[in-house]
């Protein structure tokens, strides 16, 4: 039971710290952070695939699948936003 409490506490603190850090980012740093976030999400996808693929328990498979889905949403969304931003700088012929 102690492990569950510690894990939930770390998870809640990570959510709080992540929210506080992200809300303090100025708009000029958004694009470099987006590319870094996409790289981290790519690593997350690999780890999530490994977690879901090992099938130790049903819980690890479900959490691994959920991690894959959320990381893919983040990667695809990041690329779409970056592509849209780069289109703004293209010359019109």
Chimera marker file (.cmm) of the C-alpha trace (Angstrom):
<marker_set name="trace">
<marker id="1" x="0.000" y="0.000" z="0.000" r="1" g="1" b="0" radius="0.5"/>
<marker id="2" x="2.903" y="2.361" z="0.702" r="1" g="1" b="0" radius="0.5"/>
<marker id="3" x="4.129" y="2.037" z="-2.867" r="1" g="1" b="0" radius="0.5"/>
<marker id="4" x="0.746" y="3.075" z="-4.248" r="1" g="1" b="0" radius="0.5"/>
<marker id="5" x="0.567" y="6.143" z="-2.010" r="1" g="1" b="0" radius="0.5"/>
<marker id="6" x="4.101" y="7.211" z="-2.947" r="1" g="1" b="0" radius="0.5"/>
<marker id="7" x="3.408" y="6.658" z="-6.651" r="1" g="1" b="0" radius="0.5"/>
<marker id="8" x="0.163" y="8.675" z="-6.564" r="1" g="1" b="0" radius="0.5"/>
<marker id="9" x="1.895" y="11.457" z="-4.610" r="1" g="1" b="0" radius="0.5"/>
<marker id="10" x="4.700" y="11.662" z="-7.186" r="1" g="1" b="0" radius="0.5"/>
<marker id="11" x="2.154" y="11.636" z="-10.021" r="1" g="1" b="0" radius="0.5"/>
<marker id="12" x="0.114" y="14.482" z="-8.500" r="1" g="1" b="0" radius="0.5"/>
<marker id="13" x="3.243" y="16.532" z="-7.813" r="1" g="1" b="0" radius="0.5"/>
<marker id="14" x="4.439" y="15.968" z="-11.397" r="1" g="1" b="0" radius="0.5"/>
<marker id="15" x="1.097" y="17.226" z="-12.728" r="1" g="1" b="0" radius="0.5"/>
<marker id="16" x="1.276" y="20.326" z="-10.524" r="1" g="1" b="0" radius="0.5"/>
<marker id="17" x="4.897" y="21.136" z="-11.409" r="1" g="1" b="0" radius="0.5"/>
<marker id="18" x="4.276" y="20.494" z="-15.121" r="1" g="1" b="0" radius="0.5"/>
<marker id="19" x="1.271" y="22.808" z="-15.129" r="1" g="1" b="0" radius="0.5"/>
<marker id="20" x="3.161" y="25.558" z="-13.325" r="1" g="1" b="0" radius="0.5"/>
<marker id="21" x="6.160" y="25.309" z="-15.662" r="1" g="1" b="0" radius="0.5"/>
<marker id="22" x="4.101" y="25.268" z="-18.867" r="1" g="1" b="0" radius="0.5"/>
<marker id="23" x="1.924" y="28.233" z="-17.901" r="1" g="1" b="0" radius="0.5"/>
<marker id="24" x="5.023" y="30.376" z="-17.268" r="1" g="1" b="0" radius="0.5"/>
<marker id="25" x="6.512" y="29.871" z="-20.773" r="1" g="1" b="0" radius="0.5"/>
<marker id="26" x="6.568" y="33.072" z="-22.854" r="1" g="1" b="0" radius="0.5"/>
<marker id="27" x="5.253" y="32.848" z="-26.434" r="1" g="1" b="0" radius="0.5"/>
<marker id="28" x="8.735" y="33.408" z="-27.938" r="1" g="1" b="0" radius="0.5"/>
<marker id="29" x="9.937" y="30.129" z="-26.442" r="1" g="1" b="0" radius="0.5"/>
<marker id="30" x="6.909" y="28.144" z="-27.565" r="1" g="1" b="0" radius="0.5"/>
<marker id="31" x="8.349" y="26.792" z="-30.847" r="1" g="1" b="0" radius="0.5"/>
<marker id="32" x="11.697" y="25.555" z="-29.462" r="1" g="1" b="0" radius="0.5"/>
<marker id="33" x="9.892" y="23.927" z="-26.560" r="1" g="1" b="0" radius="0.5"/>
<marker id="34" x="7.399" y="22.332" z="-28.953" r="1" g="1" b="0" radius="0.5"/>
<marker id="35" x="10.194" y="20.621" z="-30.863" r="1" g="1" b="0" radius="0.5"/>
<marker id="36" x="11.738" y="19.435" z="-27.599" r="1" g="1" b="0" radius="0.5"/>
<marker id="37" x="8.355" y="18.195" z="-26.452" r="1" g="1" b="0" radius="0.5"/>
<marker id="38" x="7.935" y="16.248" z="-29.692" r="1" g="1" b="0" radius="0.5"/>
<marker id="39" x="11.318" y="14.594" z="-29.156" r="1" g="1" b="0" radius="0.5"/>
<marker id="40" x="10.419" y="13.646" z="-25.588" r="1" g="1" b="0" radius="0.5"/>
<marker id="41" x="7.053" y="12.310" z="-26.750" r="1" g="1" b="0" radius="0.5"/>
<marker id="42" x="8.860" y="10.170" z="-29.301" r="1" g="1" b="0" radius="0.5"/>
<marker id="43" x="10.885" y="8.637" z="-26.491" r="1" g="1" b="0" radius="0.5"/>
<marker id="44" x="7.682" y="8.219" z="-24.484" r="1" g="1" b="0" radius="0.5"/>
<marker id="45" x="6.110" y="6.317" z="-27.380" r="1" g="1" b="0" radius="0.5"/>
<marker id="46" x="9.016" y="3.852" z="-27.438" r="1" g="1" b="0" radius="0.5"/>
<marker id="47" x="8.773" y="3.304" z="-23.685" r="1" g="1" b="0" radius="0.5"/>
<marker id="48" x="4.997" y="2.967" z="-23.816" r="1" g="1" b="0" radius="0.5"/>
<marker id="49" x="5.219" y="0.428" z="-26.637" r="1" g="1" b="0" radius="0.5"/>
<marker id="50" x="7.683" y="-1.582" z="-24.571" r="1" g="1" b="0" radius="0.5"/>
<marker id="51" x="5.404" y="-1.380" z="-21.536" r="1" g="1" b="0" radius="0.5"/>
<marker id="52" x="2.302" y="-2.386" z="-23.452" r="1" g="1" b="0" radius="0.5"/>
<marker id="53" x="4.125" y="-5.091" z="-25.393" r="1" g="1" b="0" radius="0.5"/>
<marker id="54" x="5.602" y="-6.935" z="-22.425" r="1" g="1" b="0" radius="0.5"/>
<marker id="55" x="2.123" y="-7.690" z="-21.055" r="1" g="1" b="0" radius="0.5"/>
<marker id="56" x="3.275" y="-8.291" z="-17.481" r="1" g="1" b="0" radius="0.5"/>
<marker id="57" x="-0.185" y="-7.480" z="-16.206" r="1" g="1" b="0" radius="0.5"/>
<marker id="58" x="-3.397" y="-6.163" z="-17.682" r="1" g="1" b="0" radius="0.5"/>
<marker id="59" x="-2.774" y="-2.834" z="-15.933" r="1" g="1" b="0" radius="0.5"/>
<marker id="60" x="0.634" y="-2.337" z="-17.597" r="1" g="1" b="0" radius="0.5"/>
<marker id="61" x="-0.865" y="-3.158" z="-20.983" r="1" g="1" b="0" radius="0.5"/>
<marker id="62" x="-3.731" y="-0.687" z="-20.522" r="1" g="1" b="0" radius="0.5"/>
<marker id="63" x="-1.476" y="2.077" z="-19.169" r="1" g="1" b="0" radius="0.5"/>
<marker id="64" x="1.058" y="1.446" z="-21.940" r="1" g="1" b="0" radius="0.5"/>
<marker id="65" x="-1.654" y="1.695" z="-24.578" r="1" g="1" b="0" radius="0.5"/>
<marker id="66" x="-2.996" y="4.912" z="-23.017" r="1" g="1" b="0" radius="0.5"/>
<marker id="67" x="0.532" y="6.351" z="-22.974" r="1" g="1" b="0" radius="0.5"/>
<marker id="68" x="0.972" y="5.502" z="-26.654" r="1" g="1" b="0" radius="0.5"/>
<marker id="69" x="-2.313" y="7.205" z="-27.534" r="1" g="1" b="0" radius="0.5"/>
<marker id="70" x="-1.599" y="10.383" z="-25.567" r="1" g="1" b="0" radius="0.5"/>
<marker id="71" x="1.995" y="10.655" z="-26.776" r="1" g="1" b="0" radius="0.5"/>
<marker id="72" x="0.889" y="10.201" z="-30.395" r="1" g="1" b="0" radius="0.5"/>
<marker id="73" x="-1.722" y="12.935" z="-29.966" r="1" g="1" b="0" radius="0.5"/>
<marker id="74" x="1.029" y="15.203" z="-28.650" r="1" g="1" b="0" radius="0.5"/>
<marker id="75" x="3.450" y="14.385" z="-31.479" r="1" g="1" b="0" radius="0.5"/>
<marker id="76" x="0.883" y="14.767" z="-34.261" r="1" g="1" b="0" radius="0.5"/>
<marker id="77" x="-0.496" y="17.979" z="-32.759" r="1" g="1" b="0" radius="0.5"/>
<marker id="78" x="3.005" y="19.385" z="-32.382" r="1" g="1" b="0" radius="0.5"/>
<marker id="79" x="3.860" y="18.653" z="-35.984" r="1" g="1" b="0" radius="0.5"/>
<marker id="80" x="0.596" y="20.175" z="-37.208" r="1" g="1" b="0" radius="0.5"/>
<marker id="81" x="1.178" y="23.362" z="-35.219" r="1" g="1" b="0" radius="0.5"/>
<marker id="82" x="4.790" y="23.587" z="-36.419" r="1" g="1" b="0" radius="0.5"/>
<marker id="83" x="3.743" y="23.015" z="-40.035" r="1" g="1" b="0" radius="0.5"/>
<marker id="84" x="1.075" y="25.695" z="-39.770" r="1" g="1" b="0" radius="0.5"/>
<marker id="85" x="3.560" y="28.121" z="-38.264" r="1" g="1" b="0" radius="0.5"/>
<marker id="86" x="6.136" y="27.450" z="-41.001" r="1" g="1" b="0" radius="0.5"/>
<marker id="87" x="3.496" y="28.060" z="-43.684" r="1" g="1" b="0" radius="0.5"/>
<marker id="88" x="3.120" y="31.606" z="-42.339" r="1" g="1" b="0" radius="0.5"/>
<marker id="89" x="6.736" y="32.343" z="-43.332" r="1" g="1" b="0" radius="0.5"/>
<marker id="90" x="6.531" y="31.036" z="-46.902" r="1" g="1" b="0" radius="0.5"/>
<marker id="91" x="6.550" y="33.525" z="-49.714" r="1" g="1" b="0" radius="0.5"/>
<marker id="92" x="3.370" y="33.915" z="-51.700" r="1" g="1" b="0" radius="0.5"/>
<marker id="93" x="3.970" y="33.617" z="-55.438" r="1" g="1" b="0" radius="0.5"/>
<link id1="1" id2="2" r="1" g="1" b="0" radius="0.2"/>
<link id1="2" id2="3" r="1" g="1" b="0" radius="0.2"/>
<link id1="3" id2="4" r="1" g="1" b="0" radius="0.2"/>
<link id1="4" id2="5" r="1" g="1" b="0" radius="0.2"/>
<link id1="5" id2="6" r="1" g="1" b="0" radius="0.2"/>
<link id1="6" id2="7" r="1" g="1" b="0" radius="0.2"/>
<link id1="7" id2="8" r="1" g="1" b="0" radius="0.2"/>
<link id1="8" id2="9" r="1" g="1" b="0" radius="0.2"/>
<link id1="9" id2="10" r="1" g="1" b="0" radius="0.2"/>
<link id1="10" id2="11" r="1" g="1" b="0" radius="0.2"/>
<link id1="11" id2="12" r="1" g="1" b="0" radius="0.2"/>
<link id1="12" id2="13" r="1" g="1" b="0" radius="0.2"/>
<link id1="13" id2="14" r="1" g="1" b="0" radius="0.2"/>
<link id1="14" id2="15" r="1" g="1" b="0" radius="0.2"/>
<link id1="15" id2="16" r="1" g="1" b="0" radius="0.2"/>
<link id1="16" id2="17" r="1" g="1" b="0" radius="0.2"/>
<link id1="17" id2="18" r="1" g="1" b="0" radius="0.2"/>
<link id1="18" id2="19" r="1" g="1" b="0" radius="0.2"/>
<link id1="19" id2="20" r="1" g="1" b="0" radius="0.2"/>
<link id1="20" id2="21" r="1" g="1" b="0" radius="0.2"/>
<link id1="21" id2="22" r="1" g="1" b="0" radius="0.2"/>
<link id1="22" id2="23" r="1" g="1" b="0" radius="0.2"/>
<link id1="23" id2="24" r="1" g="1" b="0" radius="0.2"/>
<link id1="24" id2="25" r="1" g="1" b="0" radius="0.2"/>
<link id1="25" id2="26" r="1" g="1" b="0" radius="0.2"/>
<link id1="26" id2="27" r="1" g="1" b="0" radius="0.2"/>
<link id1="27" id2="28" r="1" g="1" b="0" radius="0.2"/>
<link id1="28" id2="29" r="1" g="1" b="0" radius="0.2"/>
<link id1="29" id2="30" r="1" g="1" b="0" radius="0.2"/>
<link id1="30" id2="31" r="1" g="1" b="0" radius="0.2"/>
<link id1="31" id2="32" r="1" g="1" b="0" radius="0.2"/>
<link id1="32" id2="33" r="1" g="1" b="0" radius="0.2"/>
<link id1="33" id2="34" r="1" g="1" b="0" radius="0.2"/>
<link id1="34" id2="35" r="1" g="1" b="0" radius="0.2"/>
<link id1="35" id2="36" r="1" g="1" b="0" radius="0.2"/>
<link id1="36" id2="37" r="1" g="1" b="0" radius="0.2"/>
<link id1="37" id2="38" r="1" g="1" b="0" radius="0.2"/>
<link id1="38" id2="39" r="1" g="1" b="0" radius="0.2"/>
<link id1="39" id2="40" r="1" g="1" b="0" radius="0.2"/>
<link id1="40" id2="41" r="1" g="1" b="0" radius="0.2"/>
<link id1="41" id2="42" r="1" g="1" b="0" radius="0.2"/>
<link id1="42" id2="43" r="1" g="1" b="0" radius="0.2"/>
<link id1="43" id2="44" r="1" g="1" b="0" radius="0.2"/>
<link id1="44" id2="45" r="1" g="1" b="0" radius="0.2"/>
<link id1="45" id2="46" r="1" g="1" b="0" radius="0.2"/>
<link id1="46" id2="47" r="1" g="1" b="0" radius="0.2"/>
<link id1="47" id2="48" r="1" g="1" b="0" radius="0.2"/>
<link id1="48" id2="49" r="1" g="1" b="0" radius="0.2"/>
<link id1="49" id2="50" r="1" g="1" b="0" radius="0.2"/>
<link id1="50" id2="51" r="1" g="1" b="0" radius="0.2"/>
<link id1="51" id2="52" r="1" g="1" b="0" radius="0.2"/>
<link id1="52" id2="53" r="1" g="1" b="0" radius="0.2"/>
<link id1="53" id2="54" r="1" g="1" b="0" radius="0.2"/>
<link id1="54" id2="55" r="1" g="1" b="0" radius="0.2"/>
<link id1="55" id2="56" r="1" g="1" b="0" radius="0.2"/>
<link id1="56" id2="57" r="1" g="1" b="0" radius="0.2"/>
<link id1="57" id2="58" r="1" g="1" b="0" radius="0.2"/>
<link id1="58" id2="59" r="1" g="1" b="0" radius="0.2"/>
<link id1="59" id2="60" r="1" g="1" b="0" radius="0.2"/>
<link id1="60" id2="61" r="1" g="1" b="0" radius="0.2"/>
<link id1="61" id2="62" r="1" g="1" b="0" radius="0.2"/>
<link id1="62" id2="63" r="1" g="1" b="0" radius="0.2"/>
<link id1="63" id2="64" r="1" g="1" b="0" radius="0.2"/>
<link id1="64" id2="65" r="1" g="1" b="0" radius="0.2"/>
<link id1="65" id2="66" r="1" g="1" b="0" radius="0.2"/>
<link id1="66" id2="67" r="1" g="1" b="0" radius="0.2"/>
<link id1="67" id2="68" r="1" g="1" b="0" radius="0.2"/>
<link id1="68" id2="69" r="1" g="1" b="0" radius="0.2"/>
<link id1="69" id2="70" r="1" g="1" b="0" radius="0.2"/>
<link id1="70" id2="71" r="1" g="1" b="0" radius="0.2"/>
<link id1="71" id2="72" r="1" g="1" b="0" radius="0.2"/>
<link id1="72" id2="73" r="1" g="1" b="0" radius="0.2"/>
<link id1="73" id2="74" r="1" g="1" b="0" radius="0.2"/>
<link id1="74" id2="75" r="1" g="1" b="0" radius="0.2"/>
<link id1="75" id2="76" r="1" g="1" b="0" radius="0.2"/>
<link id1="76" id2="77" r="1" g="1" b="0" radius="0.2"/>
<link id1="77" id2="78" r="1" g="1" b="0" radius="0.2"/>
<link id1="78" id2="79" r="1" g="1" b="0" radius="0.2"/>
<link id1="79" id2="80" r="1" g="1" b="0" radius="0.2"/>
<link id1="80" id2="81" r="1" g="1" b="0" radius="0.2"/>
<link id1="81" id2="82" r="1" g="1" b="0" radius="0.2"/>
<link id1="82" id2="83" r="1" g="1" b="0" radius="0.2"/>
<link id1="83" id2="84" r="1" g="1" b="0" radius="0.2"/>
<link id1="84" id2="85" r="1" g="1" b="0" radius="0.2"/>
<link id1="85" id2="86" r="1" g="1" b="0" radius="0.2"/>
<link id1="86" id2="87" r="1" g="1" b="0" radius="0.2"/>
<link id1="87" id2="88" r="1" g="1" b="0" radius="0.2"/>
<link id1="88" id2="89" r="1" g="1" b="0" radius="0.2"/>
<link id1="89" id2="90" r="1" g="1" b="0" radius="0.2"/>
<link id1="90" id2="91" r="1" g="1" b="0" radius="0.2"/>
<link id1="91" id2="92" r="1" g="1" b="0" radius="0.2"/>
<link id1="92" id2="93" r="1" g="1" b="0" radius="0.2"/>
</marker_set>
